[in-house]
């Protein structure tokens, strides 16, 4: 069994064939999918998808691109919305200084609000980090000093030091189709340094389709290709990689019921 720990099934790319996409994922051995919130204002749409499909769960949160639009979202609201059984994570939230679609102070404020919600609920915080390694590490260290919270650095494309900081603070590192790209040797080198009990896999679909699907819209079934590539990178059997990333997933996303055949 594999788990796609991060996809966006609510995006328009999937609207006309969402049921087929979920079926293809299951056929490829993907037993669970987490569709990730990028706007709290659209959370109802996310939750409706999770409720429609048994293998699909969701998060609640505001992407840093949208932080300035949703500064009125409070930790209390996030906590309240997360009470639904299908909501298993907070986020995605974080810092994106590559595109800077929201002011950096708004991104940081929103990020800290989401951290507070993750700390209060015990749900993992799904973190988006791009071109903001130093600020991200500083906020994580500062906030962890106020009280621990679970988190994953999703679709990891940052530097080695942020990966080390994430692991040091108890976080997980999730690898996407980027790990299959020819020019991503630095990411593969970082992956080899991550403890095996902290690694997850994801698609970030519809983005970043892995080899051999480059140029196509990504979908949860393709996490199998990312997992095979990551297994080769780590020098382990693909079945072992699938088993360990699935175990890791259910340890982190502990609100989601684990199948009987998945041991902790």
FIZA-103508 format. One record per residue: z, x, y of N, C-alpha, C in turn. Coordinates in steps of 0.02 Angstrom, whole numbers, plus 50000, padded with zeros to 5 digits. Example, Ala and Ser with C-alpha at 12.3 -4.5 7.8 and 13.67 -1.06 7.14 Angstrom:
<recs>
50390|50660|49716|50390|50615|49775|50390|50660|49835
50354|50642|49888|50357|50684|49947|50394|50645|50002
</recs>
This chain:
<recs>
50000|50042|49940|50000|50000|50000|50000|50043|50062
49962|50021|50112|49961|50052|50178|49984|50001|50229
50005|50026|50287|50023|49983|50343|49986|50008|50405
49955|49962|50441|49928|49978|50506|49982|49962|50557
50015|50013|50581|50073|50003|50624|50056|49986|50696
49991|49987|50712|49972|49973|50782|49899|49952|50786
49888|49888|50802|49821|49863|50814|49825|49808|50867
49768|49784|50889|49766|49734|50942|49721|49676|50920
49747|49635|50877|49707|49580|50849|49693|49525|50899
49728|49526|50956|49715|49475|51006|49656|49491|51051
49630|49553|51047|49576|49573|51092|49512|49535|51076
49472|49527|51127|49411|49487|51121|49365|49512|51066
49367|49577|51052|49324|49606|51000|49333|49570|50933
49392|49542|50921|49408|49513|50856|49405|49437|50855
49393|49407|50911|49402|49334|50917|49363|49294|50865
49301|49313|50851|49258|49273|50809|49266|49287|50735
49299|49341|50717|49304|49358|50646|49374|49382|50626
49424|49357|50661|49492|49382|50649|49514|49370|50576
49500|49313|50549|49520|49299|50479|49485|49347|50431
49422|49361|50443|49385|49408|50400|49414|49478|50406
49434|49496|50466|49462|49563|50477|49528|49571|50439
49569|49520|50440|49632|49523|50403|49618|49527|50328
49569|49489|50304|49551|49491|50233|49524|49560|50214
49482|49589|50256|49455|49656|50240|49511|49707|50237
49560|49700|50281|49616|49746|50281|49655|49741|50215
49669|49680|50195|49705|49670|50132|49666|49698|50073
49600|49688|50073|49559|49714|50019|49561|49790|50017
49569|49822|50076|49573|49895|50079|49642|49921|50064
49689|49877|50047|49757|49898|50029|49806|49899|50086
49787|49870|50143|49831|49867|50200|49873|49804|50195
49936|49812|50177|49978|49755|50162|50013|49724|50222
50019|49763|50277|50051|49737|50338|50013|49765|50398
50012|49725|50451|49982|49745|50515|50028|49723|50571
50035|49765|50621|50073|49746|50681|50025|49742|50739
50016|49682|50766|49973|49673|50824|50017|49680|50887
49995|49723|50931|50039|49749|50984|50026|49714|51050
50080|49695|51083|50077|49662|51148|50062|49713|51203
50019|49693|51250|50006|49733|51309|50024|49697|51373
50035|49632|51369|50057|49592|51426|50106|49538|51401
50165|49537|51429|50212|49485|51410|50185|49416|51427
50146|49412|51481|50118|49348|51502|50071|49319|51449
50046|49362|51404|50002|49338|51351|50035|49340|51283
50102|49345|51283|50138|49350|51221|50127|49291|51175
50119|49231|51203|50109|49172|51161|50047|49179|51117
49995|49211|51144|49934|49221|51104|49946|49270|51047
49984|49323|51061|50001|49372|51010|50041|49340|50954
50092|49303|50974|50136|49271|50924|50097|49221|50882
50051|49185|50912|50012|49135|50874|49972|49169|50819
49945|49228|50833|49908|49265|50781|49954|49287|50725
50012|49313|50743|50060|49335|50693|50083|49276|50649
50091|49219|50679|50112|49159|50641|50056|49133|50596
49994|49144|50616|49937|49118|50577|49926|49157|50513
49939|49223|50515|49924|49266|50457|49988|49297|50429
50001|49284|50366|50063|49308|50335|50073|49384|50341
50020|49426|50332|50032|49498|50334|50039|49527|50404
50030|49485|50455|50029|49509|50524|50094|49494|50559
50121|49545|50592|50180|49539|50634|50162|49562|50704
50208|49561|50751|50190|49578|50819|50247|49611|50857
50231|49634|50917|50281|49661|50963|50280|49618|51026
50325|49634|51073|50324|49602|51139|50336|49656|51191
50291|49658|51241|50299|49710|51292|50240|49715|51338
50245|49763|51384|50196|49774|51437|50169|49845|51435
50104|49851|51425|50071|49917|51426|50078|49948|51495
50084|50015|51499|50090|50046|51565|50033|50031|51612
49973|50018|51586|49918|49998|51630|49935|49935|51669
49976|49891|51640|49992|49826|51669|50062|49823|51699
50094|49880|51704|50164|49882|51725|50174|49850|51794
50130|49864|51841|50139|49837|51908|50133|49762|51910
50096|49733|51863|50088|49660|51860|50150|49625|51833
50192|49662|51796|50246|49630|51760|50314|49663|51773
50324|49686|51834|50389|49715|51851|50444|49663|51852
50425|49599|51852|50474|49546|51850|50500|49533|51779
50468|49563|51729|50491|49556|51660|50556|49595|51652
50607|49561|51628|50673|49592|51621|50688|49609|51548
50738|49651|51539|50760|49666|51471|50786|49602|51437
50818|49560|51475|50842|49496|51446|50785|49455|51418
50730|49453|51456|50672|49414|51432|50643|49444|51369
50636|49510|51368|50610|49544|51309|50655|49531|51248
50719|49535|51259|50767|49523|51204|50759|49451|51179
50754|49404|51225|50748|49334|51204|50684|49322|51165
50628|49348|51188|50564|49338|51154|50563|49373|51086
50600|49426|51080|50600|49464|51017|50639|49431|50962
50671|49375|50977|50713|49343|50925|50672|49308|50871
50608|49294|50885|50567|49262|50834|50560|49308|50772
50563|49280|50712|50559|49321|50651|50497|49364|50646
50443|49344|50678|50381|49383|50673|50377|49440|50723
50425|49445|50768|50426|49499|50818|50468|49556|50791
50436|49614|50780|50471|49669|50747|50475|49732|50789
50452|49729|50852|50453|49788|50894|50451|49768|50968
50469|49816|51010|50465|49809|51083|50408|49855|51106
50367|49830|51154|50313|49872|51180|50245|49843|51164
50190|49880|51181|50195|49950|51196|50209|49961|51269
50250|50010|51283|50268|50029|51350|50267|50105|51354
50267|50131|51415|50268|50203|51421|50237|50227|51486
50203|50284|51481|50173|50317|51539|50102|50337|51524
50056|50319|51569|49987|50341|51563|49965|50369|51631
49968|50435|51637|49949|50468|51699|49877|50492|51698
49841|50474|51643|49770|50491|51639|49729|50442|51681
49742|50378|51671|49706|50326|51708|49744|50302|51770
49810|50307|51769|49851|50286|51827|49832|50216|51851
49825|50170|51805|49806|50101|51825|49864|50064|51858
49925|50086|51847|49983|50062|51884|50017|50121|51917
50049|50111|51975|50085|50167|52007|50136|50197|51958
50145|50262|51964|50188|50296|51915|50260|50273|51918
50284|50255|51977|50353|50231|51980|50360|50163|51946
50307|50122|51950|50307|50057|51915|50306|50068|51839
50266|50115|51816|50264|50130|51745|50333|50152|51720
50365|50197|51757|50430|50223|51737|50483|50167|51736
50482|50124|51787|50530|50070|51790|50521|50022|51731
50458|50004|51717|50444|49959|51661|50464|49992|51595
50450|50055|51589|50467|50092|51528|50542|50089|51515
50582|50101|51567|50654|50100|51559|50680|50030|51541
50647|49979|51568|50666|49910|51550|50655|49899|51475
50598|49923|51450|50583|49915|51378|50632|49955|51335
50650|50014|51359|50699|50054|51322|50765|50015|51316
50786|49985|51371|50848|49945|51370|50844|49889|51318
50786|49856|51314|50777|49802|51265|50779|49829|51194
50748|49887|51183|50748|49917|51116|50819|49937|51097
50856|49964|51144|50925|49984|51130|50968|49923|51111
50958|49869|51147|50999|49808|51135|50981|49773|51070
50917|49773|51053|50895|49736|50994|50896|49778|50930
50891|49844|50939|50883|49888|50881|50812|49889|50854
50766|49854|50888|50696|49855|50868|50663|49918|50894
50615|49945|50856|50582|50006|50879|50540|49995|50942
50543|50043|50987|50502|50043|51046|50437|50078|51031
50381|50043|51041|50315|50072|51031|50294|50105|51097
50288|50171|51096|50278|50209|51158|50206|50233|51165
50178|50218|51224|50112|50243|51244|50124|50303|51290
50099|50361|51272|50107|50421|51313|50040|50456|51319
50015|50462|51381|49953|50498|51392|49956|50538|51457
49944|50602|51451|49942|50648|51509|50007|50643|51549
50063|50635|51515|50127|50627|51549|50183|50659|51508
50168|50714|51475|50215|50742|51427|50283|50758|51458
50284|50793|51515|50347|50815|51544|50389|50755|51566
50358|50708|51600|50395|50649|51623|50419|50607|51564
50377|50601|51513|50397|50563|51454|50458|50594|51421
50456|50660|51411|50512|50694|51379|50575|50686|51420
50569|50691|51486|50627|50686|51530|50659|50617|51526
50617|50564|51527|50644|50496|51523|50676|50484|51454
50643|50506|51401|50671|50497|51335|50739|50531|51329
50745|50592|51353|50809|50627|51349|50862|50592|51391
50843|50571|51451|50891|50538|51495|50915|50472|51464
50869|50432|51440|50887|50367|51412|50924|50374|51346
50907|50422|51306|50943|50431|51243|51015|50450|51257
51027|50483|51314|51096|50499|51333|51137|50438|51350
51105|50382|51365|51140|50320|51380|51154|50278|51318
51124|50298|51262|51132|50260|51200|51068|50264|51159
51075|50273|51095|51017|50283|51052|50974|50221|51046
50910|50231|51034|50863|50177|51021|50807|50204|50977
50781|50164|50932|50726|50186|50888|50660|50185|50925
50614|50231|50908|50549|50230|50941|50496|50267|50900
50435|50252|50918|50377|50288|50890|50330|50307|50947
50308|50369|50946|50255|50391|50992|50190|50374|50958
50158|50320|50981|50100|50293|50946|50036|50330|50965
49987|50328|50920|49921|50358|50932|49929|50427|50962
49964|50471|50929|49985|50533|50960|49926|50577|50979
49924|50593|51044|49871|50638|51070|49899|50685|51122
49965|50692|51121|49999|50734|51170|50009|50804|51143
50049|50843|51178|50059|50913|51158|50115|50923|51108
50118|50984|51084|50166|51002|51032|50238|50992|51055
50253|51007|51118|50322|51002|51142|50346|50930|51143
50302|50883|51162|50323|50813|51161|50335|50790|51089
50294|50812|51043|50305|50795|50973|50373|50820|50949
50388|50881|50967|50453|50910|50947|50511|50872|50979
50503|50854|51042|50555|50816|51076|50565|50748|51042
50509|50716|51026|50513|50651|50993|50551|50655|50927
50535|50704|50887|50568|50713|50822|50642|50730|50832
50655|50775|50879|50724|50795|50893|50768|50736|50912
50739|50688|50949|50776|50630|50972|50777|50573|50921
50750|50586|50862|50753|50536|50808|50692|50491|50803
50639|50506|50841|50580|50464|50842|50531|50479|50786
50481|50435|50782|50427|50442|50734|50362|50458|50772
50315|50488|50737|50250|50505|50766|50197|50470|50726
50154|50432|50761|50102|50394|50726|50034|50422|50743
49994|50432|50690|49927|50462|50698|49873|50410|50687
49822|50413|50729|49767|50366|50728|49703|50401|50705
49646|50368|50715|49582|50397|50697|49567|50463|50731
49603|50478|50784|49594|50542|50819|49601|50601|50771
49645|50593|50722|49657|50648|50675|49596|50664|50633
49547|50619|50630|49486|50630|50592|49430|50663|50633
49439|50667|50699|49386|50691|50742|49378|50767|50735
49316|50789|50740|49301|50860|50730|49338|50904|50780
49346|50881|50842|49375|50922|50895|49451|50912|50902
49483|50886|50850|49555|50870|50854|49597|50916|50812
49578|50979|50806|49616|51026|50765|49687|51035|50791
49697|51033|50856|49765|51041|50883|49810|50984|50860
49783|50923|50858|49822|50866|50834|49838|50875|50760
49789|50899|50721|49802|50911|50650|49855|50965|50641
49854|51017|50683|49906|51069|50679|49975|51040|50694
49978|50996|50744|50042|50964|50759|50065|50920|50701
50018|50884|50670|50036|50841|50614|50068|50881|50557
50044|50942|50547|50071|50984|50493|50143|51004|50507
50164|51001|50570|50232|51021|50589|50282|50963|50588
50258|50902|50582|50302|50844|50585|50334|50833|50517
50399|50823|50514|50431|50808|50449|50398|50746|50417
50388|50749|50352|50352|50695|50318|50387|50628|50325
50452|50629|50336|50488|50565|50342|50485|50536|50412
50443|50565|50456|50436|50539|50524|50364|50520|50541
50320|50519|50492|50249|50508|50505|50229|50437|50489
50189|50408|50534|50159|50342|50523|50083|50348|50534
50047|50297|50512|49975|50293|50524|49959|50227|50558
49904|50226|50595|49885|50166|50632|49810|50170|50647
49783|50114|50673|49714|50115|50696|49709|50114|50772
49754|50079|50807|49745|50063|50878|49681|50023|50887
49661|49987|50835|49600|49946|50838|49604|49896|50895
49548|49887|50929|49478|49904|50912|49455|49972|50935
49501|50015|50957|49483|50081|50983|49485|50134|50928
49452|50192|50942|49461|50254|50904|49446|50247|50830
49390|50217|50814|49371|50211|50743|49367|50281|50712
49397|50290|50653|49396|50356|50621|49329|50371|50590
49317|50435|50578|49261|50455|50535|49272|50422|50467
49224|50389|50437|49152|50388|50452|49128|50327|50491
49172|50296|50530|49154|50234|50564|49144|50244|50639
49136|50306|50661|49128|50320|50732|49070|50280|50761
49081|50253|50821|49029|50213|50853|49036|50139|50839
49080|50121|50793|49092|50051|50777|49158|50028|50807
49168|49964|50810|49234|49937|50829|49283|49951|50772
49339|49978|50789|49389|49994|50739|49423|49929|50714
49450|49930|50654|49486|49873|50627|49538|49898|50577
49589|49857|50562|49645|49881|50520|49625|49910|50452
49571|49885|50422|49550|49913|50357|49537|49988|50361
49517|50011|50420|49498|50082|50428|49558|50129|50430
49619|50101|50430|49677|50145|50426|49676|50184|50361
49642|50158|50311|49636|50194|50247|49599|50260|50256
49548|50260|50300|49511|50322|50313|49554|50372|50351
49592|50348|50399|49638|50392|50435|49689|50421|50388
49715|50381|50344|49766|50404|50297|49738|50458|50250
49676|50448|50226|49645|50499|50183|49637|50565|50219
49614|50561|50282|49605|50622|50321|49672|50657|50335
49723|50617|50350|49789|50646|50363|49817|50677|50300
49806|50645|50243|49829|50674|50180|49797|50742|50167
49732|50747|50181|49697|50811|50172|49726|50863|50220
49740|50842|50281|49769|50887|50330|49836|50914|50307
49876|50871|50277|49943|50891|50255|49944|50921|50185
49886|50919|50151|49882|50948|50084|49919|50908|50032
49920|50842|50039|49953|50800|49989|49904|50747|49964
49922|50716|49908|49879|50665|49879|49878|50603|49923
49820|50571|49932|49816|50510|49973|49865|50456|49953
49877|50449|49887|49925|50398|49864|49995|50415|49887
50012|50479|49887|50078|50500|49911|50085|50488|49986
50031|50502|50023|50031|50490|50095|50040|50416|50109
50004|50373|50072|50011|50301|50082|50083|50279|50068
50112|50305|50014|50179|50284|49995|50231|50307|50047
50225|50369|50070|50276|50394|50116|50270|50362|50185
50208|50351|50210|50202|50319|50275|50224|50246|50273
50214|50213|50216|50237|50145|50209|50313|50142|50207
50344|50187|50170|50417|50190|50170|50444|50204|50240
50412|50252|50274|50434|50268|50342|50429|50207|50388
50373|50170|50380|50363|50112|50422|50419|50062|50414
50437|50046|50352|50488|49995|50341|50558|50020|50360
50568|50085|50360|50631|50111|50387|50635|50100|50462
50581|50113|50497|50581|50105|50570|50576|50032|50591
50529|49996|50562|50519|49925|50578|50562|49884|50530
50627|49894|50534|50672|49869|50482|50681|49794|50483
50662|49762|50537|50667|49688|50540|50617|49655|50493
50561|49689|50481|50509|49661|50438|50529|49665|50365
50527|49611|50328|50545|49614|50257|50497|49660|50219
50524|49704|50180|50483|49750|50141|50467|49719|50073
50407|49731|50047|50391|49708|49980|50438|49739|49928
50446|49706|49873|50493|49730|49821|50475|49798|49795
50410|49815|49797|50389|49879|49768|50392|49936|49817
50419|49925|49877|50426|49979|49927|50500|49997|49931
50516|50057|49911|50586|50080|49913|50598|50120|49976
50660|50119|49999|50677|50154|50060|50682|50229|50052
</recs>
